[in-house]
């Protein structure tokens, strides 16, 4: 029977009785097949699987985006049950931020590029909540999708820098048949926007340069925040109507 634990104290009481490895999948809910691939890896690798669902306000720089973030508790619970999750940590803001966000984790270089340049404070919010979640859950391994590659890299860097005792496991991006990277935000696209959205993946995989990909997307009605090559990866963020989509591929 899956346990739903709402406060850090309740979670820790559950955790104390568990001997064996814990695979942890932190999420903001609105689960899709991308999350399911993380849960499956966690299940295969560990004795117990913990899922957290917490829409973290400190990582949203746009209040409208926070308010519109999809909430699908019943479907999330069903997916957790199908995938052998042992416990769901489902806290409230006051449980996660007893300090009301006076303390935060900041990275000063890579977090200022790409999404960090367009969403001020976003990665402070992500790193801070992930540090809190790791301290509460004490996982053996935590699983993150490569779709949020910058997030994954920063979390890995935080774990190394603070000598945190867990392994970060990257999991490849899951895509729809037409190439669109799976994301909770995809459900907010209108039918017309959904039909256009695969152009993002097409542009970053088929263009010879980041500039060429940006030109293609602009000409198709996307509002492009960036297309940038860093190392052997091409990163993109572009808006379709009100919905901001991100993706990245190896080049
Ligand atoms: O990727 C997400 O869903 C969130 O950024 C995370 C890692 C759960 C932190 O709130």
py3Dmol code that shows the C-alpha trace and the ligand (Angstrom):
import py3Dmol

protein = """\
ATOM      1  CA  UNK A   1       0.000   0.000   0.000  1.00  0.00           C
ATOM      2  CA  UNK A   2       1.461   3.316  -1.087  1.00  0.00           C
ATOM      3  CA  UNK A   3       2.091   5.772   1.765  1.00  0.00           C
ATOM      4  CA  UNK A   4       1.324   9.466   1.305  1.00  0.00           C
ATOM      5  CA  UNK A   5       3.438  11.460   3.752  1.00  0.00           C
ATOM      6  CA  UNK A   6       2.763  15.139   4.150  1.00  0.00           C
ATOM      7  CA  UNK A   7       5.351  16.580   6.522  1.00  0.00           C
ATOM      8  CA  UNK A   8       9.130  16.126   6.815  1.00  0.00           C
ATOM      9  CA  UNK A   9       8.624  14.602  10.276  1.00  0.00           C
ATOM     10  CA  UNK A  10       6.046  12.085   8.981  1.00  0.00           C
ATOM     11  CA  UNK A  11       8.381  11.211   6.109  1.00  0.00           C
ATOM     12  CA  UNK A  12      11.393  10.743   8.390  1.00  0.00           C
ATOM     13  CA  UNK A  13       9.393   8.418  10.653  1.00  0.00           C
ATOM     14  CA  UNK A  14       8.555   6.255   7.619  1.00  0.00           C
ATOM     15  CA  UNK A  15      12.177   6.431   6.438  1.00  0.00           C
ATOM     16  CA  UNK A  16      13.704   5.297   9.765  1.00  0.00           C
ATOM     17  CA  UNK A  17      12.165   1.852   9.380  1.00  0.00           C
ATOM     18  CA  UNK A  18      13.653   1.325   5.918  1.00  0.00           C
ATOM     19  CA  UNK A  19      16.883  -0.593   5.457  1.00  0.00           C
ATOM     20  CA  UNK A  20      18.009  -0.901   1.867  1.00  0.00           C
ATOM     21  CA  UNK A  21      18.527   1.512  -0.979  1.00  0.00           C
ATOM     22  CA  UNK A  22      16.089   4.334  -1.712  1.00  0.00           C
ATOM     23  CA  UNK A  23      15.571   5.570  -5.275  1.00  0.00           C
ATOM     24  CA  UNK A  24      14.124   9.084  -5.300  1.00  0.00           C
ATOM     25  CA  UNK A  25      12.215  10.877  -8.081  1.00  0.00           C
ATOM     26  CA  UNK A  26      11.521  14.537  -7.220  1.00  0.00           C
ATOM     27  CA  UNK A  27       8.693  16.101  -9.262  1.00  0.00           C
ATOM     28  CA  UNK A  28       6.133  18.877  -9.327  1.00  0.00           C
ATOM     29  CA  UNK A  29       3.380  16.412 -10.259  1.00  0.00           C
ATOM     30  CA  UNK A  30       1.430  16.439 -13.552  1.00  0.00           C
ATOM     31  CA  UNK A  31       3.300  13.224 -14.280  1.00  0.00           C
ATOM     32  CA  UNK A  32       3.833  11.972 -17.841  1.00  0.00           C
ATOM     33  CA  UNK A  33       5.781   9.154 -19.499  1.00  0.00           C
ATOM     34  CA  UNK A  34       9.031  11.055 -18.948  1.00  0.00           C
ATOM     35  CA  UNK A  35       8.482  10.816 -15.178  1.00  0.00           C
ATOM     36  CA  UNK A  36       7.419   7.201 -15.622  1.00  0.00           C
ATOM     37  CA  UNK A  37      10.816   6.392 -17.161  1.00  0.00           C
ATOM     38  CA  UNK A  38      12.482   7.867 -14.035  1.00  0.00           C
ATOM     39  CA  UNK A  39      10.230   5.806 -11.750  1.00  0.00           C
ATOM     40  CA  UNK A  40      10.995   2.622 -13.695  1.00  0.00           C
ATOM     41  CA  UNK A  41      14.760   3.202 -13.397  1.00  0.00           C
ATOM     42  CA  UNK A  42      14.385   3.924  -9.674  1.00  0.00           C
ATOM     43  CA  UNK A  43      12.335   0.732  -9.236  1.00  0.00           C
ATOM     44  CA  UNK A  44      14.863  -1.425 -11.137  1.00  0.00           C
ATOM     45  CA  UNK A  45      17.862  -0.062  -9.206  1.00  0.00           C
ATOM     46  CA  UNK A  46      16.573   0.120  -5.604  1.00  0.00           C
ATOM     47  CA  UNK A  47      14.816  -1.606  -2.705  1.00  0.00           C
ATOM     48  CA  UNK A  48      12.367   1.294  -2.200  1.00  0.00           C
ATOM     49  CA  UNK A  49      11.064   4.067  -4.466  1.00  0.00           C
ATOM     50  CA  UNK A  50      10.087   7.515  -3.190  1.00  0.00           C
ATOM     51  CA  UNK A  51       8.306  10.098  -5.316  1.00  0.00           C
ATOM     52  CA  UNK A  52       7.901  13.704  -4.205  1.00  0.00           C
ATOM     53  CA  UNK A  53       5.200  16.008  -5.534  1.00  0.00           C
ATOM     54  CA  UNK A  54       5.658  19.667  -4.656  1.00  0.00           C
ATOM     55  CA  UNK A  55       4.987  22.624  -6.940  1.00  0.00           C
ATOM     56  CA  UNK A  56       7.861  24.747  -5.705  1.00  0.00           C
ATOM     57  CA  UNK A  57       6.915  28.459  -5.789  1.00  0.00           C
ATOM     58  CA  UNK A  58      10.491  29.731  -5.358  1.00  0.00           C
ATOM     59  CA  UNK A  59      11.527  28.466  -8.801  1.00  0.00           C
ATOM     60  CA  UNK A  60       8.750  30.298 -10.660  1.00  0.00           C
ATOM     61  CA  UNK A  61       9.691  33.827 -11.686  1.00  0.00           C
ATOM     62  CA  UNK A  62       6.333  34.234 -13.450  1.00  0.00           C
ATOM     63  CA  UNK A  63       3.297  34.089 -11.064  1.00  0.00           C
ATOM     64  CA  UNK A  64       1.032  33.270 -14.025  1.00  0.00           C
ATOM     65  CA  UNK A  65       3.130  30.196 -14.842  1.00  0.00           C
ATOM     66  CA  UNK A  66       2.908  29.047 -11.202  1.00  0.00           C
ATOM     67  CA  UNK A  67      -0.836  29.538 -11.077  1.00  0.00           C
ATOM     68  CA  UNK A  68      -1.383  27.654 -14.361  1.00  0.00           C
ATOM     69  CA  UNK A  69       0.912  24.756 -13.475  1.00  0.00           C
ATOM     70  CA  UNK A  70      -1.215  21.633 -14.071  1.00  0.00           C
ATOM     71  CA  UNK A  71      -2.375  19.656 -11.028  1.00  0.00           C
ATOM     72  CA  UNK A  72      -3.412  16.037 -11.633  1.00  0.00           C
ATOM     73  CA  UNK A  73      -3.267  14.302  -8.237  1.00  0.00           C
ATOM     74  CA  UNK A  74      -5.531  11.294  -9.078  1.00  0.00           C
ATOM     75  CA  UNK A  75      -3.618  10.429 -12.261  1.00  0.00           C
ATOM     76  CA  UNK A  76      -0.268  10.970 -10.485  1.00  0.00           C
ATOM     77  CA  UNK A  77      -1.284   8.586  -7.706  1.00  0.00           C
ATOM     78  CA  UNK A  78      -2.375   5.970 -10.267  1.00  0.00           C
ATOM     79  CA  UNK A  79       0.989   6.252 -12.072  1.00  0.00           C
ATOM     80  CA  UNK A  80       2.850   5.945  -8.769  1.00  0.00           C
ATOM     81  CA  UNK A  81       0.840   2.805  -7.916  1.00  0.00           C
ATOM     82  CA  UNK A  82       1.485   1.258 -11.360  1.00  0.00           C
ATOM     83  CA  UNK A  83       5.211   1.787 -10.954  1.00  0.00           C
ATOM     84  CA  UNK A  84       5.739   0.306  -7.509  1.00  0.00           C
ATOM     85  CA  UNK A  85       6.275   3.573  -5.614  1.00  0.00           C
ATOM     86  CA  UNK A  86       6.469   2.899  -1.867  1.00  0.00           C
ATOM     87  CA  UNK A  87       5.925   6.438  -0.596  1.00  0.00           C
ATOM     88  CA  UNK A  88       4.877   9.828  -1.941  1.00  0.00           C
ATOM     89  CA  UNK A  89       6.197  12.884  -0.118  1.00  0.00           C
ATOM     90  CA  UNK A  90       3.561  15.579  -0.633  1.00  0.00           C
ATOM     91  CA  UNK A  91       4.374  18.606   1.540  1.00  0.00           C
ATOM     92  CA  UNK A  92       2.941  22.116   1.803  1.00  0.00           C
ATOM     93  CA  UNK A  93       4.888  25.360   1.348  1.00  0.00           C
ATOM     94  CA  UNK A  94       5.091  25.999   5.124  1.00  0.00           C
ATOM     95  CA  UNK A  95       6.566  22.521   5.664  1.00  0.00           C
ATOM     96  CA  UNK A  96       9.275  23.034   3.052  1.00  0.00           C
ATOM     97  CA  UNK A  97      10.028  26.669   3.886  1.00  0.00           C
ATOM     98  CA  UNK A  98       9.824  27.153   7.673  1.00  0.00           C
ATOM     99  CA  UNK A  99      12.384  29.966   7.066  1.00  0.00           C
ATOM    100  CA  UNK A 100      10.108  31.520   4.396  1.00  0.00           C
ATOM    101  CA  UNK A 101      13.080  31.255   1.988  1.00  0.00           C
ATOM    102  CA  UNK A 102      15.551  33.345   3.994  1.00  0.00           C
ATOM    103  CA  UNK A 103      18.180  30.678   3.268  1.00  0.00           C
ATOM    104  CA  UNK A 104      18.966  29.602  -0.288  1.00  0.00           C
ATOM    105  CA  UNK A 105      21.507  27.716  -2.395  1.00  0.00           C
ATOM    106  CA  UNK A 106      23.111  29.761  -5.179  1.00  0.00           C
ATOM    107  CA  UNK A 107      25.468  28.780  -7.973  1.00  0.00           C
ATOM    108  CA  UNK A 108      27.149  31.770  -9.557  1.00  0.00           C
ATOM    109  CA  UNK A 109      28.259  30.809 -13.057  1.00  0.00           C
ATOM    110  CA  UNK A 110      26.429  28.181 -15.071  1.00  0.00           C
ATOM    111  CA  UNK A 111      23.100  29.025 -13.405  1.00  0.00           C
ATOM    112  CA  UNK A 112      23.313  32.524 -14.896  1.00  0.00           C
ATOM    113  CA  UNK A 113      23.319  31.222 -18.502  1.00  0.00           C
ATOM    114  CA  UNK A 114      20.519  29.843 -20.688  1.00  0.00           C
ATOM    115  CA  UNK A 115      17.342  29.489 -18.571  1.00  0.00           C
ATOM    116  CA  UNK A 116      19.022  31.302 -15.676  1.00  0.00           C
ATOM    117  CA  UNK A 117      19.477  34.402 -17.845  1.00  0.00           C
ATOM    118  CA  UNK A 118      15.776  34.398 -18.774  1.00  0.00           C
ATOM    119  CA  UNK A 119      14.283  33.275 -15.461  1.00  0.00           C
ATOM    120  CA  UNK A 120      16.018  35.255 -12.687  1.00  0.00           C
ATOM    121  CA  UNK A 121      16.226  33.281  -9.438  1.00  0.00           C
ATOM    122  CA  UNK A 122      14.913  30.086 -11.047  1.00  0.00           C
ATOM    123  CA  UNK A 123      17.921  27.913 -10.248  1.00  0.00           C
ATOM    124  CA  UNK A 124      18.266  29.288  -6.702  1.00  0.00           C
ATOM    125  CA  UNK A 125      14.727  28.001  -6.163  1.00  0.00           C
ATOM    126  CA  UNK A 126      15.464  24.635  -7.782  1.00  0.00           C
ATOM    127  CA  UNK A 127      18.744  24.024  -5.924  1.00  0.00           C
ATOM    128  CA  UNK A 128      17.291  25.143  -2.596  1.00  0.00           C
ATOM    129  CA  UNK A 129      14.247  22.887  -2.776  1.00  0.00           C
ATOM    130  CA  UNK A 130      16.256  19.922  -4.068  1.00  0.00           C
ATOM    131  CA  UNK A 131      18.766  20.313  -1.203  1.00  0.00           C
ATOM    132  CA  UNK A 132      15.840  20.339   1.266  1.00  0.00           C
ATOM    133  CA  UNK A 133      14.252  17.287  -0.390  1.00  0.00           C
ATOM    134  CA  UNK A 134      17.546  15.356  -0.337  1.00  0.00           C
ATOM    135  CA  UNK A 135      17.994  16.176   3.368  1.00  0.00           C
ATOM    136  CA  UNK A 136      14.477  14.954   4.176  1.00  0.00           C
ATOM    137  CA  UNK A 137      14.420  11.853   1.944  1.00  0.00           C
ATOM    138  CA  UNK A 138      18.080  10.737   2.365  1.00  0.00           C
ATOM    139  CA  UNK A 139      18.024   8.842  -0.940  1.00  0.00           C
ATOM    140  CA  UNK A 140      20.711   6.471  -2.215  1.00  0.00           C
ATOM    141  CA  UNK A 141      20.129   7.621  -5.798  1.00  0.00           C
ATOM    142  CA  UNK A 142      18.048  10.425  -7.298  1.00  0.00           C
ATOM    143  CA  UNK A 143      16.799  10.409 -10.886  1.00  0.00           C
ATOM    144  CA  UNK A 144      16.562  13.454 -13.201  1.00  0.00           C
ATOM    145  CA  UNK A 145      15.611  13.761 -16.868  1.00  0.00           C
ATOM    146  CA  UNK A 146      18.082  15.109 -19.436  1.00  0.00           C
ATOM    147  CA  UNK A 147      15.319  17.303 -20.842  1.00  0.00           C
ATOM    148  CA  UNK A 148      16.199  19.725 -18.030  1.00  0.00           C
ATOM    149  CA  UNK A 149      19.900  19.330 -18.748  1.00  0.00           C
ATOM    150  CA  UNK A 150      20.974  22.587 -17.101  1.00  0.00           C
ATOM    151  CA  UNK A 151      19.017  21.658 -13.966  1.00  0.00           C
ATOM    152  CA  UNK A 152      20.563  18.167 -13.945  1.00  0.00           C
ATOM    153  CA  UNK A 153      24.104  19.586 -14.318  1.00  0.00           C
ATOM    154  CA  UNK A 154      23.578  22.126 -11.536  1.00  0.00           C
ATOM    155  CA  UNK A 155      22.131  19.521  -9.150  1.00  0.00           C
ATOM    156  CA  UNK A 156      25.049  17.192  -9.853  1.00  0.00           C
ATOM    157  CA  UNK A 157      27.422  20.112  -9.190  1.00  0.00           C
ATOM    158  CA  UNK A 158      25.672  20.927  -5.906  1.00  0.00           C
ATOM    159  CA  UNK A 159      25.896  17.300  -4.735  1.00  0.00           C
ATOM    160  CA  UNK A 160      29.632  17.193  -5.546  1.00  0.00           C
ATOM    161  CA  UNK A 161      30.374  20.620  -4.042  1.00  0.00           C
ATOM    162  CA  UNK A 162      28.618  19.926  -0.752  1.00  0.00           C
ATOM    163  CA  UNK A 163      29.883  16.295  -0.509  1.00  0.00           C
ATOM    164  CA  UNK A 164      26.304  15.067  -0.381  1.00  0.00           C
ATOM    165  CA  UNK A 165      25.985  11.357   0.073  1.00  0.00           C
ATOM    166  CA  UNK A 166      23.940  10.239  -2.924  1.00  0.00           C
ATOM    167  CA  UNK A 167      24.280   9.477  -6.615  1.00  0.00           C
ATOM    168  CA  UNK A 168      22.569  11.552  -9.313  1.00  0.00           C
ATOM    169  CA  UNK A 169      21.334   9.376 -12.191  1.00  0.00           C
ATOM    170  CA  UNK A 170      20.615  11.094 -15.536  1.00  0.00           C
ATOM    171  CA  UNK A 171      17.801   9.583 -17.638  1.00  0.00           C
ATOM    172  CA  UNK A 172      17.419  10.295 -21.404  1.00  0.00           C
ATOM    173  CA  UNK A 173      14.640  12.624 -22.592  1.00  0.00           C
ATOM    174  CA  UNK A 174      11.378  10.902 -23.533  1.00  0.00           C
ATOM    175  CA  UNK A 175       9.800  12.181 -26.734  1.00  0.00           C
ATOM    176  CA  UNK A 176       6.403  11.977 -28.391  1.00  0.00           C
ATOM    177  CA  UNK A 177       6.344  10.161 -31.767  1.00  0.00           C
ATOM    178  CA  UNK A 178       6.716  13.513 -33.550  1.00  0.00           C
ATOM    179  CA  UNK A 179       9.854  14.405 -31.553  1.00  0.00           C
ATOM    180  CA  UNK A 180       8.358  16.834 -29.023  1.00  0.00           C
ATOM    181  CA  UNK A 181      10.091  16.416 -25.645  1.00  0.00           C
ATOM    182  CA  UNK A 182       7.596  15.255 -23.008  1.00  0.00           C
ATOM    183  CA  UNK A 183       6.784  17.974 -20.490  1.00  0.00           C
ATOM    184  CA  UNK A 184       3.985  18.767 -18.051  1.00  0.00           C
ATOM    185  CA  UNK A 185       3.591  22.088 -19.873  1.00  0.00           C
ATOM    186  CA  UNK A 186       2.631  20.352 -23.158  1.00  0.00           C
ATOM    187  CA  UNK A 187      -0.917  19.887 -21.833  1.00  0.00           C
ATOM    188  CA  UNK A 188      -1.320  23.691 -21.826  1.00  0.00           C
ATOM    189  CA  UNK A 189      -0.749  23.958 -25.605  1.00  0.00           C
ATOM    190  CA  UNK A 190      -3.808  24.569 -27.802  1.00  0.00           C
ATOM    191  CA  UNK A 191      -4.402  22.049 -30.612  1.00  0.00           C
ATOM    192  CA  UNK A 192      -2.816  24.447 -33.098  1.00  0.00           C
ATOM    193  CA  UNK A 193       0.216  25.085 -30.866  1.00  0.00           C
ATOM    194  CA  UNK A 194       0.613  21.348 -30.197  1.00  0.00           C
ATOM    195  CA  UNK A 195       0.751  20.732 -33.952  1.00  0.00           C
ATOM    196  CA  UNK A 196       3.521  23.354 -34.306  1.00  0.00           C
ATOM    197  CA  UNK A 197       5.562  22.372 -31.248  1.00  0.00           C
ATOM    198  CA  UNK A 198       7.627  19.505 -32.811  1.00  0.00           C
ATOM    199  CA  UNK A 199       9.330  22.173 -34.968  1.00  0.00           C
ATOM    200  CA  UNK A 200      11.555  22.867 -31.923  1.00  0.00           C
ATOM    201  CA  UNK A 201      13.179  19.427 -32.000  1.00  0.00           C
ATOM    202  CA  UNK A 202      13.334  19.480 -35.796  1.00  0.00           C
ATOM    203  CA  UNK A 203      15.049  22.888 -35.839  1.00  0.00           C
ATOM    204  CA  UNK A 204      17.725  22.015 -33.273  1.00  0.00           C
ATOM    205  CA  UNK A 205      18.518  18.633 -34.828  1.00  0.00           C
ATOM    206  CA  UNK A 206      18.401  19.615 -38.512  1.00  0.00           C
ATOM    207  CA  UNK A 207      20.039  23.079 -38.491  1.00  0.00           C
ATOM    208  CA  UNK A 208      23.758  23.542 -39.115  1.00  0.00           C
ATOM    209  CA  UNK A 209      24.052  26.220 -36.433  1.00  0.00           C
ATOM    210  CA  UNK A 210      22.176  27.593 -33.425  1.00  0.00           C
ATOM    211  CA  UNK A 211      21.545  30.829 -35.378  1.00  0.00           C
ATOM    212  CA  UNK A 212      19.932  28.913 -38.241  1.00  0.00           C
ATOM    213  CA  UNK A 213      17.655  27.057 -35.792  1.00  0.00           C
ATOM    214  CA  UNK A 214      16.618  30.361 -34.138  1.00  0.00           C
ATOM    215  CA  UNK A 215      15.787  31.922 -37.528  1.00  0.00           C
ATOM    216  CA  UNK A 216      13.658  28.905 -38.483  1.00  0.00           C
ATOM    217  CA  UNK A 217      11.716  29.018 -35.222  1.00  0.00           C
ATOM    218  CA  UNK A 218      11.177  32.778 -35.354  1.00  0.00           C
ATOM    219  CA  UNK A 219       9.833  32.481 -38.887  1.00  0.00           C
ATOM    220  CA  UNK A 220       7.320  29.846 -37.706  1.00  0.00           C
ATOM    221  CA  UNK A 221       5.844  32.104 -35.033  1.00  0.00           C
ATOM    222  CA  UNK A 222       7.828  30.993 -31.962  1.00  0.00           C
ATOM    223  CA  UNK A 223       9.148  33.665 -29.608  1.00  0.00           C
ATOM    224  CA  UNK A 224      12.701  32.395 -29.126  1.00  0.00           C
ATOM    225  CA  UNK A 225      14.439  33.080 -25.793  1.00  0.00           C
ATOM    226  CA  UNK A 226      17.631  31.387 -26.949  1.00  0.00           C
ATOM    227  CA  UNK A 227      19.166  28.734 -29.119  1.00  0.00           C
ATOM    228  CA  UNK A 228      22.749  28.249 -27.893  1.00  0.00           C
ATOM    229  CA  UNK A 229      25.456  25.651 -28.385  1.00  0.00           C
ATOM    230  CA  UNK A 230      27.516  24.904 -25.273  1.00  0.00           C
ATOM    231  CA  UNK A 231      30.094  22.127 -25.502  1.00  0.00           C
ATOM    232  CA  UNK A 232      28.552  19.280 -27.460  1.00  0.00           C
ATOM    233  CA  UNK A 233      24.945  20.307 -26.735  1.00  0.00           C
ATOM    234  CA  UNK A 234      22.426  22.598 -28.373  1.00  0.00           C
ATOM    235  CA  UNK A 235      19.920  24.210 -25.999  1.00  0.00           C
ATOM    236  CA  UNK A 236      16.664  25.921 -26.885  1.00  0.00           C
ATOM    237  CA  UNK A 237      13.877  27.783 -25.094  1.00  0.00           C
ATOM    238  CA  UNK A 238      10.970  29.191 -27.083  1.00  0.00           C
ATOM    239  CA  UNK A 239       7.456  30.328 -26.365  1.00  0.00           C
ATOM    240  CA  UNK A 240       4.347  29.285 -28.242  1.00  0.00           C
ATOM    241  CA  UNK A 241       1.528  31.537 -27.080  1.00  0.00           C
ATOM    242  CA  UNK A 242       1.737  31.514 -23.273  1.00  0.00           C
ATOM    243  CA  UNK A 243       3.653  28.250 -23.005  1.00  0.00           C
ATOM    244  CA  UNK A 244       7.435  28.218 -22.720  1.00  0.00           C
ATOM    245  CA  UNK A 245       9.091  25.022 -23.959  1.00  0.00           C
ATOM    246  CA  UNK A 246      12.714  23.918 -23.536  1.00  0.00           C
ATOM    247  CA  UNK A 247      14.747  21.160 -25.144  1.00  0.00           C
ATOM    248  CA  UNK A 248      18.345  20.153 -25.806  1.00  0.00           C
ATOM    249  CA  UNK A 249      20.199  17.621 -27.926  1.00  0.00           C
ATOM    250  CA  UNK A 250      23.733  16.361 -28.319  1.00  0.00           C
ATOM    251  CA  UNK A 251      25.405  17.800 -31.429  1.00  0.00           C
TER     252      UNK A 251
END
"""
ligand_1 = """\
10
LIG
O 12.168 19.234 -12.564
C 11.297 19.492 -11.700
O 10.185 18.976 -11.742
C 11.629 20.463 -10.585
O 12.484 21.470 -11.017
C 12.206 19.769 -9.337
C 13.545 19.104 -9.618
C 11.214 18.735 -8.819
C 12.432 20.804 -8.218
O 11.239 21.443 -7.858
"""
view = py3Dmol.view(width=600, height=400)
view.addModel(protein, "pdb")
view.setStyle({"model": 0}, {"cartoon": {"style": "trace"}})
view.addModel(ligand_1, "xyz")
view.setStyle({"model": 1}, {"stick": {}})
view.zoomTo()
view.show()
